[in-house]
Structure formats: C-alpha cells, structure tokens
Amino acid sequence: MSETETKELPAAEQQDERRLNMIEAINDALDVSMGRDDDVVVMGEDVGYFGGVFRCTAGLQEKYGKTRVFDTPINECGIIAVAVGMGAYGLRPVPEIQFADYIYPGLDQLISEAARLRYRSAGEYIAPLTVRSPFGGGIFGGQTHSQSPEAIFTHVSGLKTVIPATPYDAKGLLISCIEDNDPVIFFEPKRIYNGPFSGYYDKPVQPWKKFDASVVPEGYYKIPLGKARQVTEGEQLTILAYGTMVHVVEAVCREKGVEADILDLRTLVPLDIETIEASVERTGRCLIVHEATRTSGFGAELSALVTERCFYHLEAPVERVTGFDTPYPHSLEWAYFPGPIRIGEAIDKILKD
Amino acid sequence: MAKAPRSKKAPSKSPVEDSDFILHSLQDALEKDRRYGASKEQLLHFYEQMLLIRRFEERAGQLYGLGLIGGFCHLYIGQEAVAIGLQSALDGDKDSVITGYRDHGHMLAYGIDPKVIMAELTGREAGISKGKGGSMHMFSTEHKFYGGHGIVGAQVALGGGLALAHQYNDDGGLCLAYFGDGAANQGQVYETMNMAALWKLPIVFVVENNQYAMGTAVGRSSAETEFHRRGTAFRIPGMDVNGMDVLEVRQAAEIAFKHVRDGKGPVLMECNTYRYRGHSMSDPAKYRTREEVQDIREHKDPIEGIKKVLLENGSTEDELKAIDKDIRKTVTEAADFAENSPEPEASELYTDVLVEEY
C-alpha cells in the first residue's frame, strides 16, 4: 500500500474542501490532463456535443474544441482501432466506450493490437490509450448494460486494468492511466457515480459530498497504479474488493461489527500483491468479493495468489462472494447481486472456522 | 454418402456477373406509385395497430415514471408506421424478423398480446421472456420474431444468418432486419451486406432513420446520411421511403419483398422517421429543439396521416374515437396485468444459461 496518497488528503482539506462526485472527478481528471498535454484527445459516442451519457465529458468540447473532444459514430471496433493508431503516432487518446457491455466489438483491436504492439515491435511502438468505460450493475440495466467483464482484460498480457472506488481515487488514477505508456482499461463503477452504495437497494443513495473521499483537490495529482488502498484496518479477516463492492463490504462490516482489513485493490493489473500478502499473513483469513461471475473471475486469480503465498498463515479456506454464473438478469437483479446477506454469511463462515 | 443439400436451387451466381444491376432500381417502381391501395378494412387495421403502439408506449413511459419499469426503456412513439407498414406485408408463416432494442412496436405489430409484452417490461414471470430479457430483449418463436437485441447493430449480422437459413431450407421465407441510423455505422453491418449480396440472401435491410443516434444527429456521425445508398458498394439496391406514411412503407415493402422472393438478393430500405421521445427514458433531449419535435408532431404524424385517409374514406370521428377507447382499455388491462404479476422465482436465475441445468 502506498502511504503517500492517504497523507495527501489533509493538505487537500486545507484548500476549502472541494467536494465532487465520481462523474465530476473524472471530468476534472480529463480536464487537467488535457490542459497539461495537447496530445490528450477525448473521443467516443456522444462525448462531445452531448457531454457523455453519464456527463463525464460535459463541457470539455466547449473548452478544448472539436478537434480534441469529438463524437464518434457508433462503432466500438473503429473507436478503439483508431485510438491504437493515434497512440502509436504519439497521441494519448482517451476513448470512451459508453457501457462496458459494448466493448466486445473492439476486443480484437484491444487484444491483438493494443496489448501486443509494444511486444511485437520490441518496444519501438506503444499504445498509450486509456479506454474509459462505465461497468457493473445495480442499475437495473439487464444483460447489456450491467456486466463486469474485467477478468477478460486481466487475462490479456499487455493490458492494465484499473477500477476506482472513490472520486478522489478516480481522478488520481485516471491521470496516471492517461500518462501511462501502456493501454489501460479504466472501468468506472457506474452504480457509485453519485454516491457509495451500501448494498441495500431500497435505501436512498447518500451523495458523495457526505464522504471524505469526495474531497478532490484542484489541479494535478496522481495515484500510482499498482497500489491498493487500505479502507479499514482490522485483525479479524482480510477482505479484497474493488469498485462498488468496496462500499458494500464496508457497510456490511460496519453493520456486523466485524473488524476487517478491507483492501480496495484499485488496480487489478498491476496488482499490489505485497499489501495483500502482508494483510492476509496478519489476519489469517481472506474473503474476496466481486460482482462479476464466479468462474474464471478475478477472484479466482486472487484466491490462487493468496493460497500460493499465504498458505501456511491461513486459518480458514479463502472464500469468494461473486455474481452467479449466469448472464446478468433483468428481473431478479438483487438476487444476483452479491449483496449484504451473502457477504455476511461468508464472513460468518470464515470467522467460525 | 454425402447428404443432399436441403435446397434444390443451384448456388447463386456471383453478383459481379449481374450486368443488370444498374437496372434494379426499386426506387423507380416506388416513385411510380408511392402509396399502397389499402382496402377500408386494411386502413382501419393499420390505424388500430399504430394507435395501439402509441398508447402502449405512452403507458410504458408512465410506468417507467412510477418505477414499475426500471433500467432502460426505448419508446417507439413516432415510428409506428415503419413496423406496421412492413410487417403487415410479411408472410406470417414463412418470414422472420429481427430488430434492435427499440422493439416494443415490432412485437405489437405481430398482434402479440400486449399483456405479456408489458409484463416483460416490468420484469415479471408472465412476461414473454419470463422477465429475464426486459424491454430490449423480447422474442417470439411462434411468430419467427428473433428479438429484441441490446447491442447496437449486432442483430443485423444475425439477420444474415436467418436469411441464409431461409435459403438453405428453401422455405420461401425472407428475413426483415431492422436497425437504426446509429447502428448503420457498425462494421459488422457491412460484413453482412457483402455476404448477403454475394450469396443473394433473402433479406431486407431496413434502416429506421429516426435522425438521432442517441444524442448525436445523423449528420454529426455519418459521412453518408442517405442510408439507402450504402448498399450500392455491394450491389444492393436501395429504397428511400417516407417512414411517416404507413401506406408508402407498405408499398415499398411490396416492391422489396417481391424482389427478394424472386431470388434477386437483398434490398436496403431506408425509412425516414422520427422519434418523439428521448433515446431512452433518461435522455434530457438537449440535442434538439422542442419546436423541431412539435413541428413533426403537427405536420407529419403517422397516425394523424392515416386518420385523415380514413376520414376521407367515410370513417367518422366517432368510429375512430371508439377504437381509441377500446385500445386504451386494452392497454390499461395490460398495465394492470404487468403490475400485478409476480416476479420470477429466484431459481429462474439459473435456468436457460445452457441447455442442461448444472
């Protein structure tokens, strides 16, 4: 875990505590990056004139003009392919794929081209694009607007996969991604764009501004890739999560009075395995929570790593709470969603052993 | 011994050998006589069906506002003449249809019970996809309706496969593959057009050009906004159709379907239409003016258009009002049904993932 960025917060608080939700923080990161570097270009469906369906690019076209913030046709393969070419020639494209569920037509370009360009040109050419895309469920979007396909990308060598869980992180991580010389998939958990989610869908969402993680400093700052965030400290067990589930897990532990070492992974590739290892060695118990389907999900990789590295420290089997191995349903969303009940049961099971 | 192919037809010749391509101007045939000569009975039926779509969609919008329909919901209001004009010309026993996510109207055009459609929108067990598909993902094997697809443009390529199966089975059917002006820019649409022309597949590609790809006007995302021209590179004849006039759409369907059924290969039809509501329910519609929408409503509304024809042909205002009243009742019943049906059992989560349960 990096110590530095948690210490940045008080400094930020001194400057009048500007509070943003995640959408505004992402917008701010794009703004800051574009202001610093003329090579940064924002593109995608409805991102320019309309300002993005979730408003993440609002106002950017007005500020930076149509050559730097532009609408594309609805052709995801083309969007990513063009971004790879732009990146190879020295630009830093930040294409938006409107929903992660729409990214699949661009997979060939991401896997065969973007992820492999550096390797096959022995480092002569790179693909420094950052593909932003809202992902995850909990918004009643059904199977084509709710998926969490992160494990498809973590499986591809040559790609980085980053998932913020707070406005502060979203800004700092996105700036890092844009400056990174490798292709990055930046998945934005759309369920928590406006406020953290407790997992209780029938309770109103609390806006971000009520939480300290919404204090987003003006201007430039980065959060390094590959560093997890310590959400809470505890000795009873380690919980690994990212995106929306960080907040669900935190709420469950608070409600149950469980003192957990909750780690928000922030970046899946590169992974902060040292922090994970240190935590599990201390607690001896590990729960992994993600929204994506279970089989070959990123939790499987985490479970294997924890078992390989911390086997002799484990006092209970590693547990996973995940989405079921089904398409994301239209109805029954809350039966599918790995919510407080399933997480609570898994915690009880781990602590009992 | 190798099994004989199901189709007795000789494999089609390459389109390159068709020196008459330039003469396949289906547009000329349409311009000779733009409007279908419907009987009074047919006119009334068109009116009823279009009005049913309108009232159904208005109610769906209300249910969305009440939170009974969640997530994504794309209304067909304004585009009614396209689905009705085209689908009324289908051979119901043979032909297949596939479309995108704005699919409520295409379902209703088949005469499918509005109750099971509305119950799908509210995600209930009684819905036509057991509540598992939702607004964007509805199907009917009975009618050879292959869905409702949420991924923009993906259904067009599936339509190519449906057409190939029609050809393979030599069943005389054709596939009607709808997509929007936004979807028209997806690469797979053109892969499909090439294959369809190469193999002379029985498919009618229909671009429902409602002028906006979500929040982006056609001119801002498309280099060629005359979508009917986009088949030319593949030797697919195009038709430019007023999609706000059900009689013109029906006439165009007659011409296009005959061409396809005669084995001459695919047709690309552009129906120029307009959606009155937002792209989906969460669309603030800041990309166009209220005046623009109002102008279309006042001067080009497809239902008002057919109503005018009916009144000229001897129908009375009272007759038409009675029809509206019946339709409102049907829609209210559908909404009540959709609201009061139970949600699916949780065990439904794991059904129909693969053939075998596991």
Boltz contact constraints between the chains, C-beta under 6 A:
constraints:
  - contact:
      token1: [A, 46]
      token2: [B, 214]
      max_distance: 6.0
  - contact:
      token1: [A, 46]
      token2: [B, 215]
      max_distance: 6.0
  - contact:
      token1: [A, 46]
      token2: [B, 216]
      max_distance: 6.0
  - contact:
      token1: [A, 50]
      token2: [B, 215]
      max_distance: 6.0
  - contact:
      token1: [A, 50]
      token2: [B, 287]
      max_distance: 6.0
  - contact:
      token1: [A, 71]
      token2: [B, 216]
      max_distance: 6.0
  - contact:
      token1: [A, 71]
      token2: [B, 220]
      max_distance: 6.0
  - contact:
      token1: [A, 73]
      token2: [B, 185]
      max_distance: 6.0
  - contact:
      token1: [A, 73]
      token2: [B, 221]
      max_distance: 6.0
  - contact:
      token1: [A, 74]
      token2: [B, 152]
      max_distance: 6.0
  - contact:
      token1: [A, 74]
      token2: [B, 182]
      max_distance: 6.0
  - contact:
      token1: [A, 74]
      token2: [B, 185]
      max_distance: 6.0
  - contact:
      token1: [A, 74]
      token2: [B, 213]
      max_distance: 6.0
  - contact:
      token1: [A, 75]
      token2: [B, 185]
      max_distance: 6.0
  - contact:
      token1: [A, 75]
      token2: [B, 186]
      max_distance: 6.0
  - contact:
      token1: [A, 75]
      token2: [B, 187]
      max_distance: 6.0
  - contact:
      token1: [A, 77]
      token2: [B, 187]
      max_distance: 6.0
  - contact:
      token1: [A, 140]
      token2: [B, 70]
      max_distance: 6.0
  - contact:
      token1: [A, 140]
      token2: [B, 71]
      max_distance: 6.0
  - contact:
      token1: [A, 141]
      token2: [B, 71]
      max_distance: 6.0
  - contact:
      token1: [A, 142]
      token2: [B, 71]
      max_distance: 6.0
  - contact:
      token1: [A, 142]
      token2: [B, 134]
      max_distance: 6.0
  - contact:
      token1: [A, 144]
      token2: [B, 150]
      max_distance: 6.0
  - contact:
      token1: [A, 144]
      token2: [B, 151]
      max_distance: 6.0
  - contact:
      token1: [A, 145]
      token2: [B, 72]
      max_distance: 6.0
  - contact:
      token1: [A, 324]
      token2: [B, 349]
      max_distance: 6.0
  - contact:
      token1: [A, 326]
      token2: [B, 349]
      max_distance: 6.0
  - contact:
      token1: [A, 326]
      token2: [B, 353]
      max_distance: 6.0
  - contact:
      token1: [A, 329]
      token2: [B, 132]
      max_distance: 6.0
  - contact:
      token1: [A, 330]
      token2: [B, 123]
      max_distance: 6.0
  - contact:
      token1: [A, 330]
      token2: [B, 132]
      max_distance: 6.0
  - contact:
      token1: [A, 330]
      token2: [B, 133]
      max_distance: 6.0
  - contact:
      token1: [A, 330]
      token2: [B, 134]
      max_distance: 6.0
  - contact:
      token1: [A, 331]
      token2: [B, 123]
      max_distance: 6.0
  - contact:
      token1: [A, 331]
      token2: [B, 131]
      max_distance: 6.0
  - contact:
      token1: [A, 331]
      token2: [B, 343]
      max_distance: 6.0
  - contact:
      token1: [A, 331]
      token2: [B, 344]
      max_distance: 6.0
  - contact:
      token1: [A, 332]
      token2: [B, 349]
      max_distance: 6.0
  - contact:
      token1: [A, 335]
      token2: [B, 346]
      max_distance: 6.0
  - contact:
      token1: [A, 335]
      token2: [B, 349]
      max_distance: 6.0
